[in-house]
Amino acid sequence: MQVAAGKYMEGKLREAGRAVRDALRYALDIIHVDMPVLELCERVESRIRSSGAQPAFPVNVSIGTEAAHYTAKPNDDKLIPRGSIVKVDVGAHVDGFIADAAVTVQLGTGMYDVLLRAALNALRAALEYMRPGVRARDVGAVIERAIKGHGLRPVYNLTGHRIERYNLHAGDTIPNYPDRAASTLLSAGQVYAVEPFVTNGSGYVRDGRDVTIYRLVGRKGKGELRALVDVAQKRFDGLPFSPRWLLDVFGDRTGEVVEEGRRKGVLYGYPVLEEVSGGYVAQFEDTVVIVDDGAVPLVDTVTIAT
């Protein structure tokens, strides 16, 4: 396959994809019942850094009815329970060029087989369908059809997203159903994260109480807030981060400084997303480059998962 957008697939973006693929495989190797979520996050993030990339966001480990946005807090004592369904979402960047992918596993049970199969089949079908000239909502129709074929629902208010350099959510979306508002035509050279979310619940998520991931959105502040702005800008350049990554700067005051930054509009906090009816959620995700005759996956999540 000739890659029309070779500048994306070559070099830094390709390296980011390799880093994510390696990190997901590593996560699948080490995850186990009663593993501390903090240990899993930190070991996978360290693996990304050892590959020569940087995390594009904190490793998400969302369990059960959580759909997304849970990463370990500093000193987190949460464990991965037996009989659980766990989403592991990983992003890496090389000089701002981002790859983003996720897998779902079940531990000590087989009761979530259909959820996992539906999400993986939906991802596979979407990747096979994507090419220049296809509308985003038509990709959503393919995803929804694959999921409903298993007697389940997509999560309607979560979407995939276009990616640009240092910009994880660049505006255009790939919905999980044929959303009429998603009228964007795919074109060669674009990069998309495609992430079918599947549930046996009502099909919607809401913001939970916990906030574990943040992004710098303001540039003003004094004292510790000024220090927070400076270090977040230097280290993360607008990408999401965890307070764990600031402990070396603020020590025991990290939580207070981050919360003050959120209250004063310096930081945006991403709430943990929970299925509204208590349904369980599965997710598989890959990042693709749209080329002249299709879509090229950077991570090849389907192969990792099978």
Backbone bond lengths (Angstrom), bond angles and torsions (degrees), N, CA, C in turn:
res aa  C-N    CA-C-N  psi(-1)  N-CA   C-N-CA  omega(-1)  CA-C   N-CA-C  phi
1 M - - - 1.476 - - 1.521 109.39 -
2 Q 1.307 115.60 126.43 1.453 120.13 177.68 1.524 109.52 -83.06
3 V 1.319 117.03 127.82 1.454 121.78 -178.03 1.512 109.57 -91.89
4 A 1.340 116.15 110.54 1.456 120.23 -178.82 1.513 111.00 -66.45
5 A 1.343 116.73 -31.23 1.459 120.76 -178.87 1.520 109.38 -103.48
6 G 1.336 116.40 56.75 1.457 121.00 -175.80 1.510 113.69 -56.52
7 K 1.343 116.69 -30.29 1.458 119.62 -179.40 1.520 111.60 -63.71
8 Y 1.360 116.97 -25.55 1.460 120.19 177.22 1.524 111.14 -81.36
9 M 1.316 115.71 -44.06 1.450 120.18 -173.84 1.511 112.79 -75.37
10 E 1.304 116.51 -28.30 1.451 120.74 -179.04 1.517 110.15 -85.07
11 G 1.298 115.88 161.68 1.447 121.67 170.82 1.506 114.69 63.77
12 K 1.330 115.38 -125.24 1.455 120.87 -166.29 1.520 113.61 -66.01
13 L 1.325 118.75 -40.19 1.455 120.34 -179.84 1.525 110.77 -67.09
14 R 1.318 116.63 -39.73 1.461 120.10 176.85 1.536 110.33 -63.66
15 E 1.330 116.99 -39.83 1.465 120.10 177.76 1.524 110.98 -62.16
16 A 1.313 116.34 -40.88 1.467 119.92 178.33 1.522 110.65 -61.11
17 G 1.324 116.90 -42.05 1.454 120.38 177.75 1.516 112.40 -61.44
18 R 1.327 116.53 -41.59 1.473 119.78 178.08 1.522 110.79 -63.86
19 A 1.336 116.32 -39.40 1.466 119.92 -179.66 1.525 111.01 -64.14
20 V 1.332 117.33 -41.57 1.461 120.56 178.87 1.524 110.78 -67.36
21 R 1.314 117.11 -43.11 1.470 120.17 178.93 1.531 110.47 -58.84
22 D 1.324 116.32 -46.06 1.461 120.28 178.92 1.526 111.07 -63.52
23 A 1.326 117.10 -41.41 1.468 120.68 -178.51 1.525 111.46 -66.11
24 L 1.330 117.92 -39.81 1.463 119.97 178.64 1.526 111.00 -67.31
25 R 1.306 116.55 -41.93 1.471 118.39 177.30 1.527 110.67 -62.18
26 Y 1.302 116.36 -40.46 1.460 121.13 177.52 1.524 110.54 -62.56
27 A 1.327 116.88 -43.88 1.460 120.40 178.72 1.523 111.17 -59.86
28 L 1.322 117.03 -42.66 1.459 120.52 179.35 1.527 111.49 -65.42
29 D 1.324 116.91 -30.86 1.469 120.77 178.89 1.525 112.39 -71.77
30 I 1.340 117.60 -35.41 1.463 119.45 -169.80 1.518 114.13 -101.96
31 I 1.328 118.90 -18.01 1.464 120.40 -175.39 1.523 110.03 -67.06
32 H 1.324 117.07 140.29 1.463 120.85 179.63 1.526 109.74 -158.52
33 V 1.310 115.59 163.93 1.457 121.86 177.99 1.524 109.58 -59.24
34 D 1.323 116.23 137.70 1.464 125.11 179.74 1.530 113.65 70.82
35 M 1.330 117.46 11.83 1.457 120.16 175.00 1.526 109.12 -72.07
36 P 1.318 118.95 132.58 1.464 119.65 174.08 1.531 110.82 -62.61
37 V 1.318 116.30 132.12 1.464 120.48 177.75 1.527 110.24 -59.83
38 L 1.330 116.46 -35.41 1.464 120.53 177.71 1.528 111.08 -60.08
39 E 1.313 116.67 -43.42 1.467 119.98 179.22 1.519 111.25 -63.48
40 L 1.337 116.53 -44.01 1.471 119.60 -179.58 1.520 110.48 -61.94
41 C 1.328 117.58 -47.67 1.471 120.61 -179.56 1.521 111.13 -59.78
42 E 1.309 116.41 -48.48 1.470 119.28 -174.23 1.522 112.14 -69.72
43 R 1.327 117.43 -36.40 1.460 118.77 179.21 1.526 111.53 -69.44
44 V 1.338 117.09 -39.08 1.465 119.54 179.68 1.526 110.25 -71.21
45 E 1.322 118.01 -39.75 1.470 120.27 176.56 1.526 111.11 -63.05
46 S 1.333 116.34 -39.63 1.460 120.06 176.96 1.526 111.26 -64.04
47 R 1.322 115.77 -36.60 1.472 120.47 178.55 1.531 110.20 -63.23
48 I 1.336 116.77 -40.99 1.463 119.96 177.92 1.530 109.99 -60.89
49 R 1.318 116.18 -46.84 1.473 119.61 -178.62 1.529 111.60 -64.23
50 S 1.317 117.02 -36.84 1.468 119.87 -178.99 1.523 111.56 -68.63
51 S 1.338 117.26 -18.89 1.462 121.04 178.94 1.526 112.18 -83.39
52 G 1.334 116.93 -5.69 1.456 120.96 -178.96 1.508 114.31 98.59
53 A 1.343 116.92 -0.48 1.464 121.68 176.40 1.525 109.07 -103.70
54 Q 1.330 115.95 -178.00 1.462 122.98 174.07 1.524 108.64 -127.29
55 P 1.337 118.14 148.16 1.461 118.13 174.22 1.534 110.90 -59.33
56 A 1.324 116.49 133.62 1.465 120.75 175.87 1.518 111.06 -83.45
57 F 1.310 116.34 -14.97 1.460 124.42 173.58 1.527 106.34 -166.98
58 P 1.322 118.39 164.12 1.455 119.31 178.29 1.529 111.51 -63.27
59 V 1.308 117.07 143.55 1.454 120.18 176.29 1.531 109.35 -57.80
60 N 1.326 115.72 125.89 1.471 121.79 177.58 1.525 109.32 -91.11
61 V 1.315 116.50 129.38 1.465 122.11 174.33 1.527 106.05 -127.28
62 S 1.318 115.64 93.21 1.465 121.68 -173.17 1.522 108.70 -107.49
63 I 1.324 116.37 123.67 1.460 122.57 -168.22 1.524 111.07 -110.54
64 G 1.330 115.66 136.76 1.453 121.04 170.75 1.513 113.18 66.19
65 T 1.326 116.56 -116.68 1.467 122.50 -177.70 1.526 112.33 -80.60
66 E 1.329 117.30 -8.95 1.467 120.19 173.12 1.517 108.41 -71.73
67 A 1.322 116.87 132.73 1.461 120.77 179.24 1.527 111.75 -93.89
68 A 1.335 117.30 -38.36 1.466 119.89 -173.89 1.521 110.24 -167.90
69 H 1.341 114.14 166.77 1.466 124.36 168.14 1.529 114.61 80.23
70 Y 1.341 118.27 15.08 1.462 116.89 171.29 1.522 108.77 -98.02
71 T 1.327 115.39 119.61 1.456 121.04 167.44 1.515 107.04 -124.76
72 A 1.322 115.90 159.47 1.455 119.81 -176.15 1.519 111.31 -63.03
73 K 1.326 115.42 137.06 1.454 121.66 172.04 1.524 109.12 -80.40
74 P 1.327 118.33 163.77 1.469 118.96 170.48 1.529 109.04 -57.97
75 N 1.327 116.19 133.33 1.467 121.87 179.94 1.528 112.98 61.81
76 D 1.322 117.46 27.29 1.465 122.10 -179.82 1.530 109.64 -63.49
77 D 1.342 117.23 134.02 1.459 120.74 178.64 1.530 112.27 -109.48
78 K 1.331 117.57 12.26 1.460 121.92 -179.86 1.526 110.35 -69.46
79 L 1.344 115.95 136.09 1.457 122.33 178.50 1.525 110.13 -114.09
80 I 1.327 116.59 156.18 1.458 121.51 175.54 1.529 107.86 -82.76
81 P 1.329 117.92 116.10 1.462 119.63 -173.38 1.527 113.29 -81.42
82 R 1.316 115.34 155.47 1.462 120.74 171.85 1.525 109.07 -64.05
83 G 1.323 116.21 144.99 1.459 120.59 179.23 1.506 114.60 77.29
84 S 1.340 116.96 19.73 1.465 120.65 -174.30 1.523 112.14 -102.53
85 I 1.328 114.63 159.37 1.459 123.16 170.52 1.524 106.33 -111.81
86 V 1.341 116.86 127.16 1.464 121.91 -169.01 1.526 109.83 -128.48
87 K 1.337 115.68 126.26 1.457 121.64 173.44 1.528 109.08 -95.70
88 V 1.327 117.24 126.33 1.468 122.10 176.50 1.527 106.88 -115.43
89 D 1.327 116.19 112.09 1.468 123.29 -174.17 1.521 107.58 -114.76
90 V 1.330 116.07 123.99 1.472 122.16 -171.14 1.515 109.75 -128.06
91 G 1.324 116.46 136.98 1.458 121.45 172.97 1.512 110.65 -131.42
92 A 1.318 116.47 144.85 1.463 121.23 176.08 1.518 108.70 -138.56
93 H 1.323 114.87 150.33 1.468 118.10 174.30 1.520 109.81 -135.55
94 V 1.317 113.91 151.20 1.459 122.31 172.72 1.517 106.11 -124.38
95 D 1.323 116.11 110.10 1.464 121.56 -176.53 1.525 111.51 53.72
96 G 1.341 116.35 38.35 1.449 120.93 176.05 1.509 115.83 89.23
97 F 1.318 118.48 -8.01 1.463 121.95 178.54 1.525 108.31 -87.85
98 I 1.338 117.17 118.13 1.458 123.35 -162.36 1.520 112.59 -109.44
99 A 1.339 115.53 139.60 1.464 123.32 164.46 1.519 107.75 -122.71
100 D 1.324 116.32 143.67 1.462 123.28 -172.07 1.524 107.54 -141.57
101 A 1.331 117.84 125.37 1.461 120.49 -178.66 1.520 109.98 -153.38
102 A 1.334 115.45 160.14 1.466 120.29 -177.34 1.515 110.40 -147.43
103 V 1.336 114.46 152.50 1.459 122.30 172.53 1.523 108.25 -131.38
104 T 1.324 115.76 161.04 1.458 122.15 174.56 1.516 108.68 -123.27
105 V 1.330 116.32 137.31 1.459 121.86 177.02 1.518 108.93 -129.09
106 Q 1.326 115.34 158.02 1.456 121.06 171.88 1.523 107.54 -121.32
107 L 1.308 116.21 141.94 1.455 121.42 -172.17 1.523 110.44 -123.21
108 G 1.330 115.48 119.93 1.449 120.63 177.55 1.504 114.02 73.10
109 T 1.333 117.98 22.63 1.456 121.76 -179.10 1.521 109.51 -161.96
110 G 1.325 115.65 160.45 1.458 121.07 171.98 1.506 111.64 -121.65
111 M 1.348 116.71 12.89 1.453 120.31 -172.45 1.527 114.07 -72.67
112 Y 1.345 116.49 -12.19 1.463 119.64 -178.01 1.528 112.49 -105.23
113 D 1.330 117.01 16.14 1.465 120.73 -176.91 1.532 112.20 -52.89
114 V 1.311 117.15 -45.57 1.470 120.31 -175.55 1.523 110.81 -67.44
115 L 1.326 117.65 -38.81 1.463 120.65 177.39 1.525 110.55 -60.11
116 L 1.329 116.64 -47.28 1.464 120.04 -178.93 1.523 110.73 -64.47
117 R 1.323 116.42 -43.66 1.465 120.02 -178.51 1.523 111.35 -63.96
118 A 1.329 116.97 -40.49 1.466 120.45 179.87 1.523 111.43 -64.11
119 A 1.331 117.07 -44.63 1.465 120.41 -179.11 1.523 111.21 -65.36
120 L 1.336 116.85 -42.16 1.460 120.16 -178.80 1.526 110.87 -68.46
121 N 1.329 117.44 -42.40 1.465 120.01 178.54 1.524 111.44 -64.70
122 A 1.336 116.94 -35.52 1.457 120.15 177.88 1.524 111.18 -65.88
123 L 1.327 116.71 -40.57 1.464 119.81 176.88 1.528 110.45 -63.79
124 R 1.305 116.04 -46.09 1.470 119.80 -179.32 1.531 110.65 -59.56
125 A 1.329 117.15 -44.80 1.459 120.76 -178.89 1.523 111.47 -64.54
126 A 1.333 117.07 -39.97 1.466 120.75 179.65 1.523 110.94 -63.86
127 L 1.326 116.99 -45.15 1.464 120.19 -177.73 1.528 110.89 -64.64
128 E 1.319 116.83 -35.94 1.461 119.96 179.44 1.528 111.70 -70.29
129 Y 1.324 116.98 -26.84 1.462 121.64 -175.93 1.529 113.16 -86.93
130 M 1.320 117.70 -27.13 1.463 121.19 -171.60 1.528 111.88 -71.37
131 R 1.336 114.59 135.93 1.471 122.15 177.53 1.525 107.65 -170.14
132 P 1.324 118.80 166.86 1.467 119.78 178.38 1.528 111.81 -57.89
133 G 1.337 115.28 140.76 1.453 121.05 178.25 1.516 114.83 91.39
134 V 1.336 116.99 -12.88 1.472 120.55 176.82 1.521 108.61 -80.34
135 R 1.328 117.00 139.48 1.462 120.32 176.52 1.528 110.37 -83.19
136 A 1.324 114.70 146.08 1.461 120.05 -178.86 1.521 111.20 -57.74
137 R 1.329 117.62 -39.23 1.467 119.46 -178.39 1.526 111.77 -65.82
138 D 1.339 117.33 -26.88 1.460 119.56 178.18 1.527 110.70 -74.00
139 V 1.327 116.93 -31.62 1.470 119.59 170.91 1.527 108.98 -63.32
140 G 1.335 116.17 -41.30 1.455 120.60 176.73 1.518 112.46 -59.52
141 A 1.325 117.01 -37.69 1.465 120.50 178.18 1.521 111.11 -64.18
142 V 1.332 116.40 -39.39 1.464 120.94 177.76 1.527 110.05 -63.74
143 I 1.329 116.34 -43.21 1.461 120.88 179.80 1.532 110.36 -62.89
144 E 1.327 116.72 -48.96 1.464 119.84 -178.25 1.528 111.12 -61.52
145 R 1.325 117.18 -41.60 1.465 120.49 -178.76 1.525 110.85 -62.81
146 A 1.328 117.05 -41.62 1.467 120.38 179.29 1.521 111.07 -64.19
147 I 1.321 116.60 -40.41 1.471 120.96 -178.27 1.523 110.95 -70.16
148 K 1.329 116.75 -46.67 1.465 119.70 -178.29 1.526 111.62 -66.60
149 G 1.336 116.33 -23.97 1.452 119.65 175.55 1.521 112.77 -63.16
150 H 1.321 116.50 -17.07 1.464 121.74 176.62 1.530 111.72 -100.96
151 G 1.329 117.03 7.72 1.447 120.48 179.49 1.513 114.48 76.19
152 L 1.337 116.77 23.25 1.465 122.36 -177.39 1.531 110.18 -122.42
153 R 1.326 116.56 179.86 1.459 121.84 -179.68 1.526 110.12 -120.24
154 P 1.332 116.66 146.67 1.465 118.74 166.46 1.527 108.92 -74.28
155 V 1.310 115.82 162.61 1.472 119.97 168.88 1.517 106.17 -86.29
156 Y 1.323 115.81 111.37 1.460 121.18 -168.89 1.525 113.13 -73.66
157 N 1.320 118.31 -27.41 1.469 119.18 -177.65 1.521 112.87 -104.41
158 L 1.336 116.38 27.17 1.464 121.85 166.08 1.525 108.21 -124.89
159 T 1.315 116.73 146.11 1.469 120.75 -175.80 1.518 110.66 -140.30
160 G 1.337 114.19 162.23 1.450 120.03 162.62 1.522 108.91 -76.45
161 H 1.329 116.38 179.52 1.470 118.47 -170.43 1.521 111.01 -157.18
162 R 1.331 114.93 147.71 1.460 119.87 173.21 1.525 109.28 -74.98
163 I 1.331 115.96 146.50 1.459 122.63 -177.58 1.523 109.35 -120.46
164 E 1.308 115.53 136.15 1.460 121.65 170.51 1.525 108.85 -125.31
165 R 1.297 116.74 176.06 1.462 120.57 -178.44 1.533 110.33 -61.58
166 Y 1.322 116.18 126.08 1.467 123.82 -176.94 1.524 113.14 57.36
167 N 1.318 117.68 21.15 1.462 121.13 -179.22 1.529 108.09 -138.15
168 L 1.323 115.31 100.63 1.463 120.77 -175.01 1.521 112.01 -71.34
169 H 1.327 116.85 -35.90 1.474 121.74 179.76 1.526 107.63 -121.22
170 A 1.331 115.44 94.53 1.466 121.14 -169.23 1.525 113.37 -95.02
171 G 1.334 117.91 18.65 1.457 119.52 172.38 1.511 113.92 112.98
172 D 1.330 118.87 -66.59 1.455 121.54 -178.02 1.529 110.49 -69.62
173 T 1.330 116.02 147.03 1.458 120.37 -177.07 1.523 111.17 -124.13
174 I 1.337 114.24 160.35 1.455 122.68 168.61 1.524 105.82 -116.43
175 P 1.338 117.97 101.86 1.462 120.05 -176.11 1.531 111.21 -73.34
176 N 1.320 115.43 168.14 1.463 121.39 177.45 1.531 111.70 -99.42
177 Y 1.326 116.01 15.36 1.464 123.48 174.71 1.528 106.19 -158.63
178 P 1.341 119.35 169.42 1.471 120.38 -175.62 1.528 112.50 -77.54
179 D 1.295 116.11 71.05 1.463 123.21 179.94 1.533 109.19 -68.50
180 R 1.331 117.20 118.45 1.468 120.64 -176.68 1.526 112.10 -60.74
181 A 1.330 117.41 -26.71 1.460 120.25 -179.24 1.529 112.40 -72.21
182 A 1.327 117.59 -18.16 1.468 121.29 -177.53 1.525 109.24 -88.86
183 S 1.317 115.51 72.11 1.468 121.19 -172.81 1.528 113.20 -95.40
184 T 1.339 117.10 2.52 1.461 121.07 -178.28 1.523 111.49 -58.49
185 L 1.331 116.03 135.29 1.463 121.42 172.23 1.524 109.26 -89.22
186 L 1.329 116.63 128.11 1.455 119.55 176.21 1.525 109.06 -67.46
187 S 1.342 115.55 145.67 1.462 119.46 178.60 1.524 110.21 -140.40
188 A 1.306 116.02 153.56 1.460 121.86 -177.32 1.528 110.57 -58.02
189 G 1.308 115.52 136.73 1.458 121.53 179.35 1.504 113.93 99.74
190 Q 1.334 117.57 -17.69 1.457 119.63 178.43 1.529 110.65 -74.64
191 V 1.324 114.82 151.70 1.467 121.97 178.06 1.523 107.98 -118.57
192 Y 1.331 116.77 127.75 1.460 122.17 -179.16 1.522 111.03 -129.09
193 A 1.323 115.82 140.40 1.452 121.84 164.39 1.526 107.01 -93.54
194 V 1.316 116.49 123.56 1.458 122.82 -178.71 1.525 107.00 -111.12
195 E 1.349 117.74 122.81 1.461 119.02 -172.16 1.527 112.28 -144.05
196 P 1.326 116.56 85.07 1.462 118.94 173.87 1.531 111.38 -62.57
197 F 1.322 116.26 127.21 1.464 123.09 170.78 1.523 107.31 -107.40
198 V 1.317 116.30 133.35 1.455 122.73 -175.83 1.522 108.86 -125.18
199 T 1.341 116.43 142.63 1.463 119.42 179.18 1.526 110.76 -143.93
200 N 1.330 114.61 155.04 1.459 120.67 169.12 1.530 110.19 -97.51
201 G 1.330 116.08 12.81 1.457 122.43 177.42 1.512 112.00 -99.54
202 S 1.324 116.07 -150.47 1.460 121.28 -173.47 1.529 113.27 -78.28
203 G 1.335 117.79 -19.98 1.453 120.30 177.16 1.514 114.94 101.04
204 Y 1.329 117.20 16.74 1.462 120.58 178.53 1.523 109.73 -138.33
205 V 1.344 115.39 151.47 1.459 120.81 175.18 1.524 109.47 -117.23
206 R 1.328 115.48 158.69 1.453 122.03 176.09 1.523 108.29 -133.58
207 D 1.320 115.79 163.60 1.457 121.60 176.92 1.524 109.63 -70.54
208 G 1.331 116.03 129.68 1.451 120.97 172.56 1.521 110.70 -88.82
209 R 1.312 115.36 -177.41 1.468 120.19 -178.40 1.524 112.42 -75.47
210 D 1.331 116.25 -36.66 1.458 120.22 -174.70 1.520 111.49 -70.65
211 V 1.323 116.73 139.73 1.467 123.89 169.01 1.513 106.58 -127.14
212 T 1.323 116.74 118.37 1.469 120.61 -175.98 1.523 113.07 -123.23
213 I 1.338 117.44 -7.18 1.464 122.27 -177.67 1.524 108.58 -129.84
214 Y 1.326 116.03 141.76 1.467 121.54 -174.53 1.525 109.83 -136.51
215 R 1.336 114.58 162.18 1.469 121.35 175.42 1.521 108.34 -143.07
216 L 1.318 116.35 139.10 1.458 121.92 178.44 1.521 109.96 -71.19
217 V 1.346 116.52 125.10 1.461 120.62 178.86 1.534 112.35 -127.15
218 G 1.334 117.46 -13.66 1.463 121.34 179.25 1.518 110.80 -116.36
219 R 1.307 116.55 163.75 1.467 120.37 -177.62 1.520 112.58 -126.37
220 K 1.347 118.18 2.70 1.450 120.91 -176.42 1.523 110.33 -110.41
221 G 1.320 114.75 147.38 1.455 119.79 177.25 1.514 110.52 168.26
222 K 1.324 115.04 161.93 1.459 121.11 178.42 1.520 109.09 -125.50
223 G 1.313 115.45 155.50 1.447 120.53 176.31 1.516 112.04 60.69
224 E 1.335 116.43 -125.69 1.456 120.10 -178.41 1.524 112.00 -64.80
225 L 1.333 117.15 -32.26 1.460 118.52 177.67 1.526 111.31 -65.92
226 R 1.317 116.03 -37.18 1.469 119.45 176.20 1.525 110.29 -63.55
227 A 1.330 115.47 -41.43 1.465 119.89 177.49 1.526 110.57 -64.42
228 L 1.339 116.42 -39.15 1.458 120.37 178.23 1.523 110.84 -61.81
229 V 1.325 116.68 -46.41 1.463 120.61 178.67 1.523 110.26 -59.08
230 D 1.310 116.28 -46.90 1.469 120.25 -175.28 1.528 111.49 -63.56
231 V 1.341 116.30 -46.39 1.464 118.27 -175.96 1.525 110.94 -72.34
232 A 1.343 117.67 -36.42 1.464 119.83 179.08 1.526 110.98 -67.18
233 Q 1.334 116.60 -39.99 1.452 119.41 178.50 1.522 111.14 -65.39
234 K 1.313 116.48 -43.21 1.464 120.87 -177.20 1.522 111.49 -68.27
235 R 1.328 116.78 -42.92 1.464 119.77 -173.48 1.523 113.37 -84.40
236 F 1.335 118.40 -36.60 1.456 120.83 -168.12 1.517 113.60 -116.05
237 D 1.311 118.78 -17.82 1.468 123.48 173.84 1.530 112.37 48.82
238 G 1.330 116.05 45.88 1.455 120.51 176.18 1.510 115.61 90.16
239 L 1.330 118.24 -7.57 1.459 121.25 178.71 1.531 110.47 -84.91
240 P 1.336 118.61 156.11 1.471 121.43 -179.51 1.523 112.33 -64.17
241 F 1.339 115.20 152.62 1.465 119.82 -178.48 1.521 110.52 -146.65
242 S 1.307 115.19 167.26 1.462 122.97 176.51 1.521 109.74 -107.21
243 P 1.340 118.14 144.91 1.471 119.64 172.22 1.526 112.69 -55.95
244 R 1.331 117.52 -24.35 1.470 119.84 176.49 1.523 111.66 -56.60
245 W 1.330 115.34 -29.33 1.456 119.83 -176.40 1.524 113.05 -81.64
246 L 1.334 116.77 1.03 1.466 121.80 179.67 1.529 112.52 -115.38
247 L 1.322 117.07 1.24 1.466 120.11 -176.28 1.525 112.10 -60.55
248 D 1.318 116.92 -31.44 1.469 118.95 -179.23 1.528 111.95 -70.63
249 V 1.325 117.23 -17.76 1.471 121.64 -179.55 1.523 111.29 -95.47
250 F 1.343 116.19 -47.82 1.461 120.30 -171.46 1.528 114.14 -108.79
251 G 1.320 117.24 -7.75 1.456 120.48 176.33 1.513 112.83 55.18
252 D 1.332 116.40 -133.93 1.461 121.86 -176.55 1.529 113.13 -64.65
253 R 1.328 117.77 -16.44 1.465 120.89 -179.44 1.529 112.95 -91.16
254 T 1.325 117.20 4.70 1.461 120.18 -175.65 1.520 112.12 -55.96
255 G 1.324 117.08 -48.52 1.458 120.37 -178.28 1.516 112.20 -59.56
256 E 1.329 116.72 -43.04 1.468 120.61 -179.55 1.522 111.18 -66.56
257 V 1.327 116.77 -42.04 1.463 120.11 -179.25 1.525 110.57 -64.77
258 V 1.326 116.63 -43.99 1.461 120.74 -179.94 1.526 110.55 -64.15
259 E 1.328 117.28 -43.36 1.463 119.92 179.50 1.523 111.70 -64.11
260 E 1.328 117.37 -39.16 1.465 119.88 176.08 1.525 110.47 -63.48
261 G 1.319 115.95 -40.65 1.460 119.22 177.40 1.514 112.25 -61.52
262 R 1.337 117.06 -37.76 1.460 119.97 177.61 1.527 111.12 -68.42
263 R 1.340 117.24 -43.29 1.468 120.90 -178.99 1.518 112.01 -62.36
264 K 1.326 116.05 -35.98 1.465 120.22 -175.73 1.528 113.27 -93.45
265 G 1.324 117.05 8.77 1.452 120.31 174.21 1.515 115.22 79.62
266 V 1.329 116.98 11.73 1.464 120.32 176.23 1.525 110.16 -79.11
267 L 1.334 116.09 -35.03 1.456 121.71 179.56 1.525 109.88 -118.06
268 Y 1.328 115.25 146.94 1.458 121.17 167.80 1.517 107.19 -102.28
269 G 1.336 117.22 133.14 1.450 121.75 178.04 1.519 111.40 -103.95
270 Y 1.333 116.44 135.25 1.459 122.08 178.87 1.527 109.04 -95.78
271 P 1.332 118.93 108.07 1.468 119.35 178.01 1.529 110.90 -64.87
272 V 1.319 115.56 148.28 1.460 119.95 170.27 1.528 107.86 -63.57
273 L 1.332 117.28 133.07 1.463 122.48 -176.17 1.520 109.85 -95.99
274 E 1.337 116.03 129.94 1.459 122.02 -175.54 1.529 110.10 -123.68
275 E 1.322 117.19 140.71 1.454 121.70 177.29 1.524 109.06 -65.96
276 V 1.330 117.27 129.45 1.460 120.52 -166.88 1.527 113.66 -65.83
277 S 1.330 116.99 -30.11 1.462 119.88 -176.63 1.522 112.76 -99.88
278 G 1.338 116.48 6.03 1.459 119.99 -178.01 1.515 113.57 82.51
279 G 1.337 117.01 17.16 1.462 120.23 176.67 1.517 111.55 -73.72
280 Y 1.332 115.16 155.12 1.464 119.81 175.99 1.527 109.68 -83.21
281 V 1.332 115.29 153.00 1.468 120.58 -172.76 1.521 109.89 -129.26
282 A 1.330 115.75 136.06 1.465 122.94 171.87 1.524 108.86 -120.53
283 Q 1.319 115.80 154.33 1.475 121.90 -177.98 1.518 109.35 -150.07
284 F 1.311 116.32 135.60 1.459 121.95 163.69 1.525 107.28 -129.25
285 E 1.319 115.97 145.64 1.472 120.42 -173.14 1.513 110.47 -147.75
286 D 1.320 115.77 145.93 1.462 122.12 170.98 1.522 108.46 -142.45
287 T 1.302 116.62 160.16 1.464 122.74 172.97 1.519 108.21 -107.66
288 V 1.331 116.28 132.20 1.459 120.68 -176.60 1.520 110.57 -126.02
289 V 1.305 114.19 153.03 1.462 121.70 168.55 1.528 107.68 -105.67
290 I 1.321 116.69 127.56 1.466 120.93 176.70 1.523 108.11 -76.77
291 V 1.324 115.46 127.02 1.461 121.63 -179.94 1.527 109.00 -122.22
292 D 1.323 116.86 179.59 1.462 120.48 -172.23 1.525 113.11 -58.52
293 D 1.331 117.64 -33.35 1.462 119.13 -174.50 1.525 113.49 -121.81
294 G 1.344 117.32 20.38 1.461 118.05 178.67 1.512 112.49 161.73
295 A 1.322 114.54 -143.94 1.466 121.62 179.91 1.526 108.47 -139.20
296 V 1.310 116.35 130.77 1.461 121.41 -178.06 1.525 109.26 -104.40
297 P 1.339 118.26 117.87 1.468 120.07 178.66 1.521 111.41 -73.08
298 L 1.317 115.66 137.46 1.469 120.71 177.84 1.524 111.91 -83.52
299 V 1.323 117.23 -27.97 1.466 121.51 -172.81 1.523 111.43 -108.53
300 D 1.308 117.67 -31.96 1.473 124.15 -176.65 1.530 110.25 63.45
301 T 1.327 114.70 53.37 1.457 121.32 -178.95 1.520 112.80 -59.60
302 V 1.329 117.64 -36.06 1.466 120.57 -178.95 1.522 110.40 -58.11
303 T 1.324 116.93 -42.49 1.458 120.31 179.15 1.519 111.76 -67.28
304 I 1.333 116.39 -41.14 1.469 119.89 178.58 1.519 110.27 -60.40
305 A 1.314 116.33 -41.66 1.460 121.00 -174.09 1.515 113.52 -76.09
306 T 1.342 116.28 -17.32 1.456 119.18 -177.90 1.524 110.51 -115.20
